[in-house]
Amino acid sequence: MIIKVFKAVWFLSLVATLAIFLYIYASLPADIQLGENSSVTRDTLFYATLGILSVFNALVFAFSKLYNSQAGFFRVWFYGLMTFFNLFLIVSLQFINVYNSQEKYNYDSLGFVIYGSLGMVVLWSSLWPFYSISQRILNKEGI
């Protein structure tokens, strides 16, 4: 049951990421500034984002074929990881949109959101090794 919930949340995060990305793409200028001295074209950002999004989210389908009914916790963990990756991608695209808008914005308050979403990806990715190590320690049979 829990795997269905995580699968649904992952799918909704994928749809939300695509919708927000297309909305942001429509409002971006032809040359997108990524920093003080770096810029990319709008098409480059479009294809790079779609490539990253499709490769990472296609891994969900690959892992679901490799691990059918076995390793249930791993599949739940992987759906969660892809959900947090999609969230990080949404936050990154929103930052690029805000940075390239002509509005004045206090970027100090946005750093917490960017680093927080990246921190959630790192925290969630560290849960699988801790779980697998704890299962090896707790499932050892006594002498």
Beta strands, then each sheet from edge to edge (+ up, - down):
strand 1: 31-33
strand 2: 39-41
sheet 1: 1+ 2-
end
